[in-house]
Amino acid sequence: MAYTLDNLRTDIRNYTEVSSTVLSDSVLATIIKNAENKITRAIDTDQNVFYATSNAIVGNRYVTIPSDLRAIRYVQFKDQAGNQFYLEQRDTSFMAEYYSTPDTQAVDIPKYYANWDEEFWVVAPTPDKTYGITISYDKEPETITDTTSTPTPATAGTYLSNKYQDLLLYACLVNTYGYLKGPQDMLQYYQQAYTQAIESYAIEQIGIRRRDEYQDGEVRAQLNVKPPSSN
């Protein structure tokens, strides 16, 4: 069963046997959102990959970060002749040493990029002409607590709530029992259930989904089997 916000809240209250008097909608909104963030940070998935296009400006080494960006995956530049090339990522100290006079007229074809601050990423050298930019990045994931977007995730569900209901529920229950301060045996039980669910989620997301059976072969689990001679 795919989760909507309403039936997820209902299941959390039913599993914990705690009413809405204690687990109010506002309290559960925080618990659910924290659970979603926990899962997002734990496993690198394809569900949040997004692509944006822009243009590098001649003489300007700074590029505005998309408002929903969490992490840059790669940066691709394209010149006016249609030639494409990828920039290499470096840290800001490298950029400062490599291109120590960014405000001069010493412009050239950009080779590197770095995360500058929360508003900009930066390239070096400063662009010598207009380049098309394609950036692949991890975006801020949808949350089932969102009741304002169209379509509304609260009623339509999200990738996580529609396909991995057990994982989302167990993550929420771990947070809920933490909020309720016990009982510890139930907290431990759901922590173990969450750990098993996140492991199987990781196998699918960064294992099976990123393998090709023809090229890589089937995913195989290692079995601890004793050889016959050990009997």
ZADREN-242123 format. One record per atom (N, C-alpha, C): x, y, z; atom name; residue in one letter; residue number from 0. Coordinates in steps of 0.1 Angstrom, whole numbers. Layout:
BEGIN
REC      c1      c2      c3    a   r     k
REC       X       Y       Z   CA   A   NUM
...
This chain:
BEGIN
REC      c1      c2      c3    a   r     k
REC       8     -12       0    N   M     0
REC       0       0       0   CA   M     0
REC       9      12       0    C   M     0
REC       7      21     -10    N   A     1
REC      14      34     -10   CA   A     1
REC       9      43       1    C   A     1
REC      18      50       7    N   Y     2
REC      15      59      18   CA   Y     2
REC      11      73      12    C   Y     2
REC       0      78      18    N   T     3
REC      -3      93      18   CA   T     3
REC       1      98      32    C   T     3
REC       1     111      33    N   L     4
REC       4     117      46   CA   L     4
REC      -6     112      56    C   L     4
REC     -19     112      53    N   D     5
REC     -29     108      63   CA   D     5
REC     -28      93      68    C   D     5
REC     -26      84      58    N   N     6
REC     -25      70      63   CA   N     6
REC     -11      67      69    C   N     6
REC      -1      74      66    N   L     7
REC      12      73      73   CA   L     7
REC      10      78      88    C   L     7
REC       4      89      90    N   R     8
REC       2      94     103   CA   R     8
REC      -7      84     111    C   R     8
REC     -17      78     105    N   T     9
REC     -26      68     111   CA   T     9
REC     -18      56     115    C   T     9
REC      -9      51     107    N   D    10
REC      -1      39     110   CA   D    10
REC       9      42     121    C   D    10
REC      15      54     121    N   I    11
REC      24      57     132   CA   I    11
REC      17      57     146    C   I    11
REC       5      63     146    N   R    12
REC      -3      63     158   CA   R    12
REC      -8      50     162    C   R    12
REC     -12      41     152    N   N    13
REC     -16      28     155   CA   N    13
REC      -5      19     160    C   N    13
REC       7      20     154    N   Y    14
REC      18      12     158   CA   Y    14
REC      23      15     172    C   Y    14
REC      23      28     175    N   T    15
REC      27      32     189   CA   T    15
REC      16      33     199    C   T    15
REC       4      31     195    N   E    16
REC      -8      32     203   CA   E    16
REC      -8      45     211    C   E    16
REC      -5      55     204    N   V    17
REC      -5      69     210   CA   V    17
REC     -14      78     201    C   V    17
REC     -23      85     207    N   S    18
REC     -33      93     200   CA   S    18
REC     -28     106     195    C   S    18
REC     -36     113     187    N   S    19
REC     -32     126     182   CA   S    19
REC     -31     137     192    C   S    19
REC     -35     134     204    N   T    20
REC     -34     143     215   CA   T    20
REC     -19     146     218    C   T    20
REC     -11     135     217    N   V    21
REC       3     135     219   CA   V    21
REC      10     137     206    C   V    21
REC       7     128     197    N   L    22
REC      13     128     183   CA   L    22
REC       4     136     174    C   L    22
REC       5     149     176    N   S    23
REC      -3     158     168   CA   S    23
REC       2     159     153    C   S    23
REC      -6     165     144    N   D    24
REC      -1     166     131   CA   D    24
REC      12     173     129    C   D    24
REC      13     184     137    N   S    25
REC      26     192     136   CA   S    25
REC      38     184     141    C   S    25
REC      36     177     152    N   V    26
REC      47     168     157   CA   V    26
REC      51     158     147    C   V    26
REC      41     151     141    N   L    27
REC      44     141     132   CA   L    27
REC      50     146     119    C   L    27
REC      47     158     115    N   A    28
REC      53     165     104   CA   A    28
REC      68     166     105    C   A    28
REC      72     169     117    N   T    29
REC      86     170     120   CA   T    29
REC      93     157     120    C   T    29
REC      86     147     127    N   I    30
REC      92     133     128   CA   I    30
REC      93     127     114    C   I    30
REC      83     129     105    N   I    31
REC      83     123      92   CA   I    31
REC      94     130      83    C   I    31
REC      95     143      84    N   K    32
REC     105     151      76   CA   K    32
REC     119     147      80    C   K    32
REC     121     145      93    N   N    33
REC     134     141      98   CA   N    33
REC     138     127      93    C   N    33
REC     128     118      93    N   A    34
REC     130     104      88   CA   A    34
REC     133     104      73    C   A    34
REC     126     113      65    N   E    35
REC     130     114      51   CA   E    35
REC     144     119      49    C   E    35
REC     148     129      57    N   N    36
REC     161     134      55   CA   N    36
REC     172     124      59    C   N    36
REC     169     116      69    N   K    37
REC     178     105      74   CA   K    37
REC     181      95      63    C   K    37
REC     170      91      56    N   I    38
REC     171      82      45   CA   I    38
REC     179      88      33    C   I    38
REC     175     100      30    N   T    39
REC     182     107      19   CA   T    39
REC     197     108      21    C   T    39
REC     201     112      33    N   R    40
REC     215     113      36   CA   R    40
REC     222     100      37    C   R    40
REC     215      89      40    N   A    41
REC     222      76      42   CA   A    41
REC     225      70      29    C   A    41
REC     217      71      19    N   I    42
REC     219      64       6   CA   I    42
REC     219      73      -6    C   I    42
REC     229      72     -14    N   D    43
REC     229      80     -27   CA   D    43
REC     220      73     -37    C   D    43
REC     209      79     -41    N   T    44
REC     200      73     -50   CA   T    44
REC     198      82     -62    C   T    44
REC     192      76     -73    N   D    45
REC     189      83     -85   CA   D    45
REC     176      92     -85    C   D    45
REC     168      90     -74    N   Q    46
REC     155      96     -74   CA   Q    46
REC     156     111     -73    C   Q    46
REC     168     116     -67    N   N    47
REC     169     131     -65   CA   N    47
REC     179     137     -75    C   N    47
REC     183     130     -86    N   V    48
REC     192     135     -96   CA   V    48
REC     184     145    -105    C   V    48
REC     189     157    -107    N   F    49
REC     182     167    -115   CA   F    49
REC     193     173    -124    C   F    49
REC     188     179    -135    N   Y    50
REC     197     186    -145   CA   Y    50
REC     192     200    -147    C   Y    50
REC     201     209    -147    N   A    51
REC     198     223    -150   CA   A    51
REC     207     229    -160    C   A    51
REC     203     238    -168    N   T    52
REC     211     244    -178   CA   T    52
REC     212     259    -176    C   T    52
REC     223     265    -180    N   S    53
REC     226     279    -178   CA   S    53
REC     236     283    -188    C   S    53
REC     242     295    -186    N   N    54
REC     253     300    -194   CA   N    54
REC     263     307    -186    C   N    54
REC     276     303    -189    N   A    55
REC     287     310    -182   CA   A    55
REC     288     324    -189    C   A    55
REC     291     334    -181    N   I    56
REC     292     348    -186   CA   I    56
REC     306     352    -188    C   I    56
REC     309     358    -199    N   V    57
REC     323     362    -201   CA   V    57
REC     328     371    -190    C   V    57
REC     340     368    -184    N   G    58
REC     346     376    -174   CA   G    58
REC     340     374    -160    C   G    58
REC     330     365    -159    N   N    59
REC     324     362    -145   CA   N    59
REC     327     347    -142    C   N    59
REC     334     345    -131    N   R    60
REC     338     332    -127   CA   R    60
REC     327     325    -118    C   R    60
REC     317     333    -114    N   Y    61
REC     308     327    -104   CA   Y    61
REC     295     323    -111    C   Y    61
REC     289     312    -106    N   V    62
REC     277     307    -112   CA   V    62
REC     267     305    -100    C   V    62
REC     255     309    -101    N   T    63
REC     245     308     -91   CA   T    63
REC     241     294     -88    C   T    63
REC     241     290     -76    N   I    64
REC     236     276     -72   CA   I    64
REC     221     275     -73    C   I    64
REC     215     265     -79    N   P    65
REC     201     263     -79   CA   P    65
REC     196     262     -65    C   P    65
REC     184     268     -63    N   S    66
REC     179     269     -49   CA   S    66
REC     176     255     -42    C   S    66
REC     174     245     -50    N   D    67
REC     171     232     -45   CA   D    67
REC     183     222     -45    C   D    67
REC     195     228     -47    N   L    68
REC     207     219     -48   CA   L    68
REC     212     215     -34    C   L    68
REC     215     202     -34    N   R    69
REC     222     196     -22   CA   R    69
REC     237     193     -25    C   R    69
REC     239     187     -37    N   A    70
REC     253     184     -40   CA   A    70
REC     255     183     -56    C   A    70
REC     266     188     -61    N   I    71
REC     268     188     -75   CA   I    71
REC     274     174     -79    C   I    71
REC     269     168     -90    N   R    72
REC     275     155     -94   CA   R    72
REC     285     158    -105    C   R    72
REC     282     166    -115    N   Y    73
REC     292     170    -125   CA   Y    73
REC     288     182    -132    C   Y    73
REC     297     189    -139    N   V    74
REC     295     201    -146   CA   V    74
REC     300     199    -160    C   V    74
REC     292     202    -170    N   Q    75
REC     295     201    -184   CA   Q    75
REC     294     214    -191    C   Q    75
REC     305     218    -198    N   F    76
REC     304     230    -206   CA   F    76
REC     303     227    -221    C   F    76
REC     298     236    -228    N   K    77
REC     296     235    -243   CA   K    77
REC     299     248    -249    C   K    77
REC     308     248    -259    N   D    78
REC     311     260    -266   CA   D    78
REC     302     263    -277    C   D    78
REC     304     274    -284    N   Q    79
REC     295     278    -295   CA   Q    79
REC     296     269    -307    C   Q    79
REC     306     262    -308    N   A    80
REC     308     252    -319   CA   A    80
REC     301     239    -316    C   A    80
REC     296     237    -304    N   G    81
REC     290     225    -300   CA   G    81
REC     299     215    -293    C   G    81
REC     311     219    -291    N   N    82
REC     321     210    -285   CA   N    82
REC     318     209    -270    C   N    82
REC     317     197    -264    N   Q    83
REC     314     195    -250   CA   Q    83
REC     326     191    -242    C   Q    83
REC     328     195    -230    N   F    84
REC     338     191    -221   CA   F    84
REC     334     192    -207    C   F    84
REC     340     184    -198    N   Y    85
REC     337     183    -184   CA   Y    85
REC     347     191    -176    C   Y    85
REC     342     198    -166    N   L    86
REC     352     204    -156   CA   L    86
REC     355     195    -145    C   L    86
REC     367     196    -140    N   E    87
REC     372     188    -129   CA   E    87
REC     369     196    -116    C   E    87
REC     365     189    -106    N   Q    88
REC     362     195     -93   CA   Q    88
REC     374     196     -84    C   Q    88
REC     376     208     -78    N   R    89
REC     386     211     -69   CA   R    89
REC     381     218     -57    C   R    89
REC     389     219     -46    N   D    90
REC     385     227     -35   CA   D    90
REC     389     242     -37    C   D    90
REC     383     250     -28    N   T    91
REC     385     265     -30   CA   T    91
REC     400     269     -28    C   T    91
REC     407     262     -20    N   S    92
REC     421     265     -18   CA   S    92
REC     429     263     -30    C   S    92
REC     426     252     -37    N   F    93
REC     433     249     -50   CA   F    93
REC     430     260     -60    C   F    93
REC     417     264     -60    N   M    94
REC     413     275     -70   CA   M    94
REC     420     288     -67    C   M    94
REC     421     291     -54    N   A    95
REC     428     304     -51   CA   A    95
REC     443     303     -55    C   A    95
REC     449     292     -54    N   E    96
REC     463     291     -58   CA   E    96
REC     465     290     -73    C   E    96
REC     456     282     -79    N   Y    97
REC     457     280     -94   CA   Y    97
REC     454     293    -101    C   Y    97
REC     445     301     -96    N   Y    98
REC     440     313    -104   CA   Y    98
REC     440     324     -94    C   Y    98
REC     451     329     -91    N   S    99
REC     453     339     -80   CA   S    99
REC     449     353     -84    C   S    99
REC     447     356     -97    N   T   100
REC     443     369    -101   CA   T   100
REC     430     369    -109    C   T   100
REC     419     365    -103    N   P   101
REC     406     362    -111   CA   P   101
REC     400     375    -116    C   P   101
REC     404     387    -110    N   D   102
REC     397     399    -115   CA   D   102
REC     405     406    -126    C   D   102
REC     415     400    -131    N   T   103
REC     422     406    -142   CA   T   103
REC     416     402    -155    C   T   103
REC     422     406    -166    N   Q   104
REC     417     402    -180   CA   Q   104
REC     422     389    -185    C   Q   104
REC     429     381    -176    N   A   105
REC     435     368    -180   CA   A   105
REC     424     358    -180    C   A   105
REC     415     358    -190    N   V   106
REC     405     349    -192   CA   V   106
REC     409     337    -200    C   V   106
REC     402     326    -199    N   D   107
REC     406     314    -207   CA   D   107
REC     395     304    -206    C   D   107
REC     397     292    -212    N   I   108
REC     387     282    -212   CA   I   108
REC     387     276    -198    C   I   108
REC     376     275    -191    N   P   109
REC     375     270    -177   CA   P   109
REC     379     255    -177    C   P   109
REC     386     251    -167    N   K   110
REC     391     237    -165   CA   K   110
REC     385     231    -152    C   K   110
REC     383     240    -142    N   Y   111
REC     380     235    -129   CA   Y   111
REC     367     242    -123    C   Y   111
REC     361     235    -114    N   Y   112
REC     350     242    -106   CA   Y   112
REC     351     238     -92    C   Y   112
REC     345     246     -83    N   A   113
REC     345     243     -69   CA   A   113
REC     332     249     -63    C   A   113
REC     328     243     -51    N   N   114
REC     317     249     -44   CA   N   114
REC     323     261     -36    C   N   114
REC     318     273     -39    N   W   115
REC     323     285     -33   CA   W   115
REC     317     288     -19    C   W   115
REC     304     289     -19    N   D   116
REC     296     292      -7   CA   D   116
REC     282     287      -9    C   D   116
REC     273     291      -1    N   E   117
REC     259     285      -2   CA   E   117
REC     251     292     -13    C   E   117
REC     257     302     -20    N   E   118
REC     250     308     -31   CA   E   118
REC     256     306     -45    C   E   118
REC     269     303     -45    N   F   119
REC     276     303     -58   CA   F   119
REC     286     291     -58    C   F   119
REC     288     286     -70    N   W   120
REC     300     278     -73   CA   W   120
REC     308     285     -83    C   W   120
REC     321     282     -84    N   V   121
REC     331     290     -91   CA   V   121
REC     339     282    -101    C   V   121
REC     343     288    -112    N   V   122
REC     351     281    -122   CA   V   122
REC     364     288    -123    C   V   122
REC     374     281    -129    N   A   123
REC     387     287    -131   CA   A   123
REC     393     280    -143    C   A   123
REC     399     288    -152    N   P   124
REC     400     302    -153   CA   P   124
REC     386     309    -155    C   P   124
REC     386     322    -154    N   T   125
REC     374     330    -157   CA   T   125
REC     370     328    -172    C   T   125
REC     358     325    -175    N   P   126
REC     354     322    -189   CA   P   126
REC     358     333    -199    C   P   126
REC     364     328    -210    N   D   127
REC     368     338    -220   CA   D   127
REC     357     340    -231    C   D   127
REC     346     333    -230    N   K   128
REC     335     335    -239   CA   K   128
REC     322     329    -232    C   K   128
REC     311     330    -239    N   T   129
REC     299     324    -234   CA   T   129
REC     299     309    -236    C   T   129
REC     297     302    -226    N   Y   130
REC     296     287    -226   CA   Y   130
REC     282     283    -221    C   Y   130
REC     276     273    -228    N   G   131
REC     264     266    -222   CA   G   131
REC     269     257    -211    C   G   131
REC     261     257    -200    N   I   132
REC     264     249    -188   CA   I   132
REC     253     239    -186    C   I   132
REC     256     226    -184    N   T   133
REC     247     216    -179   CA   T   133
REC     253     211    -166    C   T   133
REC     245     212    -156    N   I   134
REC     249     208    -143   CA   I   134
REC     240     196    -138    C   I   134
REC     246     185    -134    N   S   135
REC     238     174    -128   CA   S   135
REC     240     175    -113    C   S   135
REC     229     175    -106    N   Y   136
REC     231     176     -91   CA   Y   136
REC     220     169     -84    C   Y   136
REC     222     167     -71    N   D   137
REC     212     161     -62   CA   D   137
REC     203     172     -57    C   D   137
REC     190     171     -60    N   K   138
REC     181     182     -55   CA   K   138
REC     175     179     -42    C   K   138
REC     169     188     -36    N   E   139
REC     161     187     -24   CA   E   139
REC     150     177     -27    C   E   139
REC     149     166     -19    N   P   140
REC     138     156     -23   CA   P   140
REC     124     161     -19    C   P   140
REC     115     155     -25    N   E   141
REC     101     158     -22   CA   E   141
REC      98     152      -8    C   E   141
REC      89     159       0    N   T   142
REC      85     154      13   CA   T   142
REC      70     152      13    C   T   142
REC      66     141      19    N   I   143
REC      52     137      19   CA   I   143
REC      44     147      28    C   I   143
REC      52     155      36    N   T   144
REC      45     165      44   CA   T   144
REC      41     178      37    C   T   144
REC      45     178      24    N   D   145
REC      42     190      16   CA   D   145
REC      27     190      12    C   D   145
REC      19     200      16    N   T   146
REC       5     200      12   CA   T   146
REC       2     212       3    C   T   146
REC      12     218      -2    N   T   147
REC      10     230     -11   CA   T   147
REC      14     228     -25    C   T   147
REC      23     220     -28    N   S   148
REC      28     218     -42   CA   S   148
REC      17     212     -51    C   S   148
REC      19     212     -64    N   T   149
REC       9     206     -73   CA   T   149
REC      17     197     -83    C   T   149
REC      14     184     -83    N   P   150
REC       5     177     -75   CA   P   150
REC      10     176     -60    C   P   150
REC       1     175     -51    N   T   151
REC       4     175     -37   CA   T   151
REC      10     162     -32    C   T   151
REC      23     162     -28    N   P   152
REC      29     149     -23   CA   P   152
REC      21     143     -11    C   P   152
REC      14     152      -3    N   A   153
REC       7     146       8   CA   A   153
REC      -4     137       4    C   A   153
REC     -10     139      -8    N   T   154
REC     -20     130     -13   CA   T   154
REC     -15     120     -24    C   T   154
REC      -6     125     -32    N   A   155
REC      -1     117     -43   CA   A   155
REC      10     108     -39    C   A   155
REC      16     111     -28    N   G   156
REC      28     104     -23   CA   G   156
REC      41     108     -29    C   G   156
REC      52     102     -25    N   T   157
REC      65     105     -30   CA   T   157
REC      71      92     -35    C   T   157
REC      83      93     -41    N   Y   158
REC      90      81     -46   CA   Y   158
REC      92      72     -34    C   Y   158
REC      96      77     -23    N   L   159
REC      99      69     -11   CA   L   159
REC      86      63      -5    C   L   159
REC      76      71      -4    N   S   160
REC      63      66       2   CA   S   160
REC      55      57      -7    C   S   160
REC      57      58     -20    N   N   161
REC      50      49     -29   CA   N   161
REC      57      36     -32    C   N   161
REC      70      36     -30    N   K   162
REC      78      23     -34   CA   K   162
REC      85      17     -22    C   K   162
REC      87      24     -12    N   Y   163
REC      95      19       0   CA   Y   163
REC      88      22      13    C   Y   163
REC      75      17      14    N   Q   164
REC      67      21      25   CA   Q   164
REC      73      16      38    C   Q   164
REC      78       4      38    N   D   165
REC      84      -2      51   CA   D   165
REC      95       6      56    C   D   165
REC     104      10      47    N   L   166
REC     116      18      51   CA   L   166
REC     111      31      57    C   L   166
REC     102      38      51    N   L   167
REC      97      51      56   CA   L   167
REC      90      49      69    C   L   167
REC      82      39      70    N   L   168
REC      75      37      83   CA   L   168
REC      85      34      94    C   L   168
REC      94      25      92    N   Y   169
REC     104      21     103   CA   Y   169
REC     112      33     107    C   Y   169
REC     116      41      97    N   A   170
REC     124      53     101   CA   A   170
REC     116      63     109    C   A   170
REC     103      64     106    N   C   171
REC      94      73     114   CA   C   171
REC      92      67     128    C   C   171
REC      90      54     129    N   L   172
REC      88      48     142   CA   L   172
REC     100      49     151    C   L   172
REC     112      48     145    N   V   173
REC     124      50     153   CA   V   173
REC     124      64     159    C   V   173
REC     121      74     150    N   N   174
REC     121      88     155   CA   N   174
REC     109      90     165    C   N   174
REC      98      83     163    N   T   175
REC      87      85     172   CA   T   175
REC      89      80     185    C   T   175
REC      95      68     186    N   Y   176
REC      98      62     199   CA   Y   176
REC     109      70     206    C   Y   176
REC     118      76     199    N   G   177
REC     128      85     205   CA   G   177
REC     121      97     210    C   G   177
REC     111     102     203    N   Y   178
REC     104     114     208   CA   Y   178
REC      96     110     221    C   Y   178
REC      90      98     221    N   L   179
REC      82      94     232   CA   L   179
REC      90      89     244    C   L   179
REC     103      88     242    N   K   180
REC     113      83     252   CA   K   180
REC     110      69     257    C   K   180
REC     107      60     247    N   G   181
REC     105      46     251   CA   G   181
REC      93      40     245    C   G   181
REC      90      28     249    N   P   182
REC      99      18     256   CA   P   182
REC     111      14     248    C   P   182
REC     122      11     255    N   Q   183
REC     135       9     248   CA   Q   183
REC     134      -4     240    C   Q   183
REC     127     -14     244    N   D   184
REC     127     -26     236   CA   D   184
REC     120     -24     222    C   D   184
REC     110     -15     222    N   M   185
REC     103     -12     209   CA   M   185
REC     112      -4     200    C   M   185
REC     119       6     207    N   L   186
REC     129      14     200   CA   L   186
REC     140       6     193    C   L   186
REC     145      -4     200    N   Q   187
REC     155     -13     195   CA   Q   187
REC     150     -22     184    C   Q   187
REC     137     -26     186    N   Y   188
REC     131     -35     176   CA   Y   188
REC     130     -28     162    C   Y   188
REC     125     -15     163    N   Y   189
REC     123      -8     150   CA   Y   189
REC     136      -2     145    C   Y   189
REC     146       0     154    N   Q   190
REC     159       4     149   CA   Q   190
REC     165      -8     141    C   Q   190
REC     163     -20     145    N   Q   191
REC     168     -32     138   CA   Q   191
REC     160     -33     125    C   Q   191
REC     147     -31     125    N   A   192
REC     139     -32     113   CA   A   192
REC     143     -22     103    C   A   192
REC     146     -10     108    N   Y   193
REC     150       1      99   CA   Y   193
REC     164      -2      93    C   Y   193
REC     173      -8     101    N   T   194
REC     186     -11      96   CA   T   194
REC     185     -22      85    C   T   194
REC     177     -32      86    N   Q   195
REC     175     -42      76   CA   Q   195
REC     169     -36      63    C   Q   195
REC     159     -27      65    N   A   196
REC     152     -21      54   CA   A   196
REC     162     -11      46    C   A   196
REC     170      -4      53    N   I   197
REC     179       5      46   CA   I   197
REC     190      -2      39    C   I   197
REC     194     -14      44    N   E   198
REC     204     -22      38   CA   E   198
REC     199     -28      24    C   E   198
REC     186     -33      25    N   S   199
REC     180     -38      12   CA   S   199
REC     178     -27       2    C   S   199
REC     174     -15       8    N   Y   200
REC     172      -3      -1   CA   Y   200
REC     185       1      -8    C   Y   200
REC     196       0       0    N   A   201
REC     210       3      -6   CA   A   201
REC     214      -7     -16    C   A   201
REC     211     -19     -14    N   I   202
REC     214     -30     -24   CA   I   202
REC     207     -27     -37    C   I   202
REC     194     -23     -36    N   E   203
REC     187     -20     -49   CA   E   203
REC     192      -7     -55    C   E   203
REC     193       4     -47    N   Q   204
REC     196      17     -53   CA   Q   204
REC     210      19     -58    C   Q   204
REC     220      14     -50    N   I   205
REC     234      16     -55   CA   I   205
REC     240       3     -59    C   I   205
REC     232      -7     -59    N   G   206
REC     237     -20     -64   CA   G   206
REC     230     -24     -77    C   G   206
REC     218     -30     -76    N   I   207
REC     211     -35     -87   CA   I   207
REC     208     -24     -98    C   I   207
REC     204     -13     -93    N   R   208
REC     200      -2    -103   CA   R   208
REC     212       3    -111    C   R   208
REC     224       2    -106    N   R   209
REC     236       7    -112   CA   R   209
REC     245      -4    -118    C   R   209
REC     239     -16    -120    N   R   210
REC     246     -27    -126   CA   R   210
REC     239     -31    -139    C   R   210
REC     246     -36    -148    N   D   211
REC     240     -42    -160   CA   D   211
REC     243     -57    -160    C   D   211
REC     232     -65    -160    N   E   212
REC     234     -80    -159   CA   E   212
REC     243     -85    -170    C   E   212
REC     242     -80    -182    N   Y   213
REC     250     -85    -193   CA   Y   213
REC     264     -82    -191    C   Y   213
REC     268     -70    -186    N   Q   214
REC     282     -66    -185   CA   Q   214
REC     287     -70    -171    C   Q   214
REC     279     -69    -161    N   D   215
REC     284     -71    -147   CA   D   215
REC     281     -84    -141    C   D   215
REC     271     -91    -147    N   G   216
REC     266    -104    -141   CA   G   216
REC     256    -101    -131    C   G   216
REC     249    -111    -126    N   E   217
REC     239    -110    -116   CA   E   217
REC     246    -107    -102    C   E   217
REC     238    -100     -94    N   V   218
REC     243     -97     -81   CA   V   218
REC     243    -110     -72    C   V   218
REC     254    -113     -66    N   R   219
REC     254    -126     -58   CA   R   219
REC     258    -122     -44    C   R   219
REC     252    -130     -35    N   A   220
REC     255    -128     -21   CA   A   220
REC     265    -139     -17    C   A   220
REC     274    -135      -9    N   Q   221
REC     284    -145      -4   CA   Q   221
REC     278    -154       7    C   Q   221
REC     279    -167       5    N   L   222
REC     274    -176      15   CA   L   222
REC     285    -183      23    C   L   222
REC     283    -184      36    N   N   223
REC     293    -190      45   CA   N   223
REC     289    -205      45    C   N   223
REC     295    -212      35    N   V   224
REC     292    -227      34   CA   V   224
REC     306    -234      37    C   V   224
REC     305    -244      46    N   K   225
REC     317    -252      50   CA   K   225
REC     320    -262      39    C   K   225
REC     332    -263      35    N   P   226
REC     336    -274      25   CA   P   226
REC     333    -288      31    C   P   226
REC     331    -297      22    N   P   227
REC     328    -311      27   CA   P   227
REC     339    -317      36    C   P   227
REC     352    -313      34    N   S   228
REC     363    -319      41   CA   S   228
REC     363    -315      56    C   S   228
REC     355    -304      59    N   S   229
REC     355    -299      73   CA   S   229
REC     346    -307      82    C   S   229
REC     338    -316      76    N   N   230
REC     328    -324      84   CA   N   230
REC     335    -335      92    C   N   230
